[in-house]
Amino acid sequence: MGSKNVSKVAALLVATSLVVPRVLAVTEPPPDPIRLGLFEWMAVAPIVVAADVLADDGKYVQAMTRAPIKGSVPEGTVLLVDLKKANRDRAVGVKSLDLARGHAYLLLLEASSRTAATPSPLYDLVRGLAGARELPKEAPGPLIEAATKLAEIQERKNDALLWSSVPGFLEDPNPVLVDAALELVIKFRRESLDLLPVVTPLLESPRPDVRQRAVLLIGRILHREGAESLPERSTIVAEITGRARRDDDVEVRRAATAAIAGLGDAGVDETLRTISRDDPDQNVRFEAEKALYERKLSGGTGGTD
């Protein structure tokens, strides 16, 4: 990378480090909460059901359990959900929740503390407005199946069981279960050399978001102790390099560029220079330029040939 490009990247890095956070006006809604993966989302609820909404009388939502997932509410149980309470407790600027008649949802529930007599058992939504996720109309099965498998682990309260189950989840044909496993490994940084055989095939996923998370994990794994002696290392580095150079999705190329940026393998600098020059997306080019600049500063390679 030439001296002009180095200066440009350095200036951009300094400028971005000095950006002052924007203060929200009082009339603006609060920022979206951090998205929870399926496992974390369900974890705090004693009862989880897939249920069809039958009616809403303005006070309670009436629903029928389609599938019990966690807890002891059998299939076919008619229950009442205190949606009015959840909406009343929402923060200013947050849109109210609507559980629409004729739609089906995953519901996080706990028994209501209200003592008033009701014709059916009354429940509150755990997590309030975030306590419901609509089931896909066309194919709800994968989400229900994945939630049920995750709930079985939660009810056993065995952390070792969870992490020993992750490799199998990553190979499962159910895409919802694969998503849940990827979210857990990435968030809790549980990547390991043992996961390489099940993560690497995900680079061929037709879904860009899966490929993006796969290259992120592979990049982390290749930095683990012992990864430098893996017999298949050169092949794996070549695969993520190919994603950085030729993947159809911009975010996958950007994630793959970041993944190879910290590797000391032969050819990484040349690949980064090619990406910084030829990639059609400016964000990917900048990622490569930034990587080259940081590699040079750190005393590694990254300079011009």
N, C-alpha and C positions, 0 to 999 in steps of 0.2 A: 504494500500500500504506500503511495507516494506521500511526501511531506505535507502537501496541501490537504489530502484526505485525513491524515493524522491530526492536523491542526483543527480541521472541521469537526471531527469526532470529539476531540478534546473539548472544544468549545461547547458542543452540544451536551456533553456529559456534565460540564460545570453548570451550564444554564439549567439543565433539568434538576440538578441537585439543589438549586436555589429557589425553585418554584415555591411560592407561599400558598398553602392550602386555601381553597376558596371557602369563604364563610357563607353558609346557607342563609337566605333571607327567611324571616320568621314565617312567611306564607308558603314556603316550599315544603313539600312532603319530606319526611326523613328518608335517609338512604335505605335501599333494600338491605335486609339482614343477610348475613353470610349464609349461603345456601348449604343446607345439610344434606348429606347423602342419605340414602334410604335407611341404612342401618342406624345411624345416629338419630335420624328423625324419629324413628319408632322407639328408640331405646328407653325414653322416659315414660312411655305410656303403659299402664298395667293391662289395658285392653286395646286391641287393634282388630278392626273388622273391615271387611269389604261389604258395603251395604247399599241398597237401592233406596233412594228417597221417594217416599209415597205421598207426603203432604207436608204443608207448612201452614199452621193456623195463625202465624204472626207471633206466636209465643214460643212454641216448640216445633222442631222438625221431626216428623215421623219417618222412620226408616226401617227397612227389614234387612237382617243380616243375610248376605249372599254366601259369605265364607268367613268362618271364624279363623283369625290369624294368630291372635295372642289373647290370653285370658280365657274366660269361661262363658262366652255368650254363644249359644248354639246357632247353627244355621236355621233360618226361618224365624228367628226371634224378632218381634216388633219392639222397637225401642224409641225413646224420645231424646232428642239432642237439644240442649239449651243454647241454641244459636244466638238468641237475643243477648244473653250474658256475654258471649264472646265478642259480639259486635259492640256492646256497650263499653267494654273494657279496652277497646282498641285505642291506639295512640292517635293524636290529632294529625289529620292529613292522610291517614291510612284508609284505604278503600274497605268498605264493609264486605263481609263474606256472604255469599249466596249459595246455599245448597239447593240446587234446582230440582224440582219434581221431575221424575223420569230419568234422572242422571244417577250414576253410581260413583261412590267415593271410597277411598281408604280413609277411615276415621280413627283418630287417636282419642281414646275415651277413658274417663274415670267416673266412678259413681258420684252423682251429685250429692252435695251436702244439704240440699233443700229437703225439708221435712214434709212439704205439701204432698197430699195424695195425688197420684197421677195414674191414668189407666194402664200405662206401660212403664217399665223401668226408665228412670231419668238419668241422663249422663251429661257431663260437661266435656267440652273439647280440651284435651291436653294440648298445650302450645297455643291455645286461643285460636286466632284467625289462621294460624299456620297448621292447625290440627286436622286439615282435610286435604286430600289430593284426589283429583278426579281420575277415575279409571278410564282408559281408552275405550271408546265405544266399539271399535272394530275387533280388537284383540286384547281383552283385559287379562287373559290367562297368564302371560309371562310376569306381569307385575304382581298378581296375587300369589303365584308360585314362588317368586323370589322373596316376597315379603314373608311368606310362610316359613321358608327355609331359614331366613335370617332370624325370625322370631323364635324358632326352635333353639337356636344358639343363645339368644338373649335370655330365654327362660331357664337355661341351664347354668347361667352366670359363670361361665368358664372362659376366661380370656385366652388360655392356651388353645382351647377348642376352636375359638374364632380364627386365630392366626394359622392354625394347622389346616383349617378348611379353605383358606383363601386360594391356594393353588388350584384346588378343584373347582372353585367358583370361576376362576379366570379361564378355565377350559370348558365351562358349561355352555351348552348351546343356547341357553336363555340369556339374551343380551342385557336384560335388566340386572341379572345376577353378576354378569361381567362388569357392568357399570358400577354396581355397589362395591365390588371387590377393588376395582381400580381406585375409587374414591377413598376407600379405607387405607390402602397401601400408600397412596400419595400423601394424604393428609397426615398420617401418623408415621410417615417415613419408615415403613417396614420393608423396604426393598432389600433383597438379599440375592446372593449368587444363585441360590436354589430356585429363584423365580424366573431366571432367564429362559429356561426351556418353555415356560407357559406364557411369558410376556412377548417373546420375539415373534411368534405367529400372529400376534395382534397387529403387527405392522402391515399385514395384508388385509386388514378389515376394510370393508367398503365404507365404513363410517369415519369421517375425518376426525371427530372428537376422540374416537378410540385410538386411532393412529397417533394423534398428538400426545395423548397420555402415555402411550406405549413408548414413544421415543424419549419422553421425559424420564420414565422409570429406567429405561435401558441406560440412559446417560448417567443416572445416579448409581446404578449397579456397577457400571464400568469404573466408577471412582472408588468402589469398595476395596478393602484390603483383600488381596488374593486375586483380584480380577485381571491383573496384568499377566498372570500365568495361565489364563483360560485357553485351552487349545483352540477354541472356536472364536477367540477374540477378534481376529482379523476379519473373519466373515461377518460378525455382528457389527463391527465398526463400518464395514463396507455397506451393510444394509442401512444403517442410519445415515451414512453419508449420502447414499442414493436418495433417501427421503429428503434430505436437505437440498439436494440438487434438483430433483425431478418430481417430487410429489405434486399432485394437482392442486392441493389445498395450501393456501398461503400460511395459515396458522401451523400446519404440520411442518412446512419448510422452516418456518421461524423457530419452532420448538426443536427441530432436529439440528438446526444451525447452532442453537444454544447448547444442545447436548454434546456436540462434538467440540465445542469451543474450549473446554477444559482438558481435552485429551492430549497426550503427548505422542500419539501414534504418527507414524510417517504419513505425510501427505495432507495432514489437517490444515496446515497453513495455506497450501496451494488451493485446497478446496474452499477455504474461507475467502481467499483473494478472488477466486472465480465467482463465488456467490456475490461478493461485494460489488463486482463489476457487471455481472450478467443477469442477476435475478430481476424479473419484471416488476417486483413489488419493492417499494422504497423501504418499507419496514424490515423486510428480510435483508435487504442490502445493508441497512444500518446495523442490524444485529451482527452481521458478519464483520463490518468495519469496526464496530465496538469491540468485538472479540479479538480481532487482530491487534487493536490498540492496547487492550488490557493484557494480552499475552506478551506484548513487547515490554510494557511497563513492569510486568512481573519477573522479567529477566529470562523468559523463555523465548520462543521464536515469535514470529509475527512481523518481522521487518521485511524489507524488500530483499529479493534474491540478489 
